[in-house]
Amino acid sequence: MRESSSAAASKLPDYLRDTYTWAYLDHRTVPWLDSPVVVSAILWGNASRLMNRAVAEFEPGQRVLQAAAVYGDFSQRLARRLGDSGQLTVLDVAPIQIANTRRKLAGWPHASAHVADLAEPVGEVFNAVCCFFLLHEVPSHARRLIVSNLLDAVEPGGRIVFVDYHQPRWWHPMRPVMAMVFRYLEPFANSLLADSIDRLVPECAAFEWHKETYFGGLYQKVVGVRRSA
Ligand SMILES: C[S@@+](CC[C@H](N)C(=O)[O-])C[C@H]1O[C@@H](n2cnc3c(N)ncnc32)[C@H](O)[C@@H]1O
């Protein structure tokens, strides 16, 4: 599963290179986009609330996989929640993002970050998996592969937590703005909004699902618990 940064650098997915170089692969923009003010603004002031809702799904002492790097202090919050007896593993396909995550997790010896493409099998099983705002940034085919691989990485009785965009209600004042954002900056988001995460792939059938929406439906948290037997 894990490989050296130089080997992985040449294997960045086309969609990431073509669409999101400015957001995730450019040394000039990464520090700026990683700042708390920008993270909060991008989620219309909801970043802290959404991060707290995700992190609260995990228990101290668990071994948790964080699927892809997240800007701001999300990984530190998760590491703090899991505590010294827990273990946090962050996997991301972009070496620059792994370097940035390692820097942020330097004070957390029970947390580590590695280069890996989540469209390929994870190769390990965890107590739980967290996927925060990744799915809207990948095309449908890659999204299905990623969800399938993440579900396979959840142990029996374990849980998977997705937090991502959702179709806002018809009256939402930000709906026209978000339509423009999705059209020009997030071209794969509409295909996520048209789908139900809990039915994306056949492996979903092995889980019990629960969904909550926030901020007029613009955001969703979808939690699946793998049946034990
Ligand atoms: C988690 S998502 C978006 C998070 C959100 N916008 C934020 O940071 O607040 C962005 C990350 O997903 C990573 N990513 C995209 N496709 C991936 C894949 N197939 N495997 C692993 N990481 C991937 C990118 O490299 C990037 O670091």
The ligand as an SDF file (V2000), in Angstrom:
LIG
                    3D

 27 29  0  0  0  0  0  0  0  0999 V2000
   -9.8850   15.6120    1.3170 C   0  0  0  0  0  0  0  0  0  0  0  0
  -10.0270   16.3380   -0.2080 S   0  0  0  0  0  0  0  0  0  0  0  0
  -10.7270   17.9210    0.1550 C   0  0  0  0  0  0  0  0  0  0  0  0
  -10.6770   18.4030    1.5430 C   0  0  0  0  0  0  0  0  0  0  0  0
  -11.2230   19.7530    1.8090 C   0  0  0  0  0  0  0  0  0  0  0  0
  -11.4250   20.5560    0.6370 N   0  0  0  0  0  0  0  0  0  0  0  0
  -10.3040   20.4180    2.7800 C   0  0  0  0  0  0  0  0  0  0  0  0
   -9.0970   20.2450    2.7000 O   0  0  0  0  0  0  0  0  0  0  0  0
  -10.7750   21.0740    3.6560 O   0  0  0  0  0  0  0  0  0  0  0  0
   -8.4870   16.8410   -0.8370 C   0  0  0  0  0  0  0  0  0  0  0  0
   -7.3860   15.8180   -0.8210 C   0  0  0  0  0  0  0  0  0  0  0  0
   -7.7670   14.6370   -1.4790 O   0  0  0  0  0  0  0  0  0  0  0  0
   -6.6060   14.0640   -2.0560 C   0  0  0  0  0  0  0  0  0  0  0  0
   -6.9950   13.0340   -3.0290 N   0  0  0  0  0  0  0  0  0  0  0  0
   -7.6800   13.1830   -4.1620 C   0  0  0  0  0  0  0  0  0  0  0  0
   -7.8230   11.9880   -4.8000 N   0  0  0  0  0  0  0  0  0  0  0  0
   -7.2040   11.0640   -4.0210 C   0  0  0  0  0  0  0  0  0  0  0  0
   -6.9790    9.6630   -4.1390 C   0  0  0  0  0  0  0  0  0  0  0  0
   -7.4350    8.9610   -5.1820 N   0  0  0  0  0  0  0  0  0  0  0  0
   -6.3030    9.0330   -3.1600 N   0  0  0  0  0  0  0  0  0  0  0  0
   -5.8240    9.7270   -2.0900 C   0  0  0  0  0  0  0  0  0  0  0  0
   -5.9960   11.0510   -1.9360 N   0  0  0  0  0  0  0  0  0  0  0  0
   -6.6750   11.7240   -2.8870 C   0  0  0  0  0  0  0  0  0  0  0  0
   -5.8790   15.2700   -2.6300 C   0  0  0  0  0  0  0  0  0  0  0  0
   -4.5070   15.0300   -2.8590 O   0  0  0  0  0  0  0  0  0  0  0  0
   -6.1320   16.3290   -1.5470 C   0  0  0  0  0  0  0  0  0  0  0  0
   -5.0830   16.4190   -0.6350 O   0  0  0  0  0  0  0  0  0  0  0  0
  1  2  1  0
  2  3  1  0
  2 10  1  0
  3  4  1  0
  4  5  1  0
  5  6  1  0
  5  7  1  0
  7  8  2  0
  7  9  1  0
 10 11  1  0
 11 12  1  0
 11 26  1  0
 12 13  1  0
 13 14  1  0
 13 24  1  0
 14 15  1  0
 14 23  1  0
 15 16  2  0
 16 17  1  0
 17 18  1  0
 17 23  2  0
 18 19  1  0
 18 20  2  0
 20 21  1  0
 21 22  2  0
 22 23  1  0
 24 25  1  0
 24 26  1  0
 26 27  1  0
M  CHG  2   2   1   9  -1
M  END
$$$$
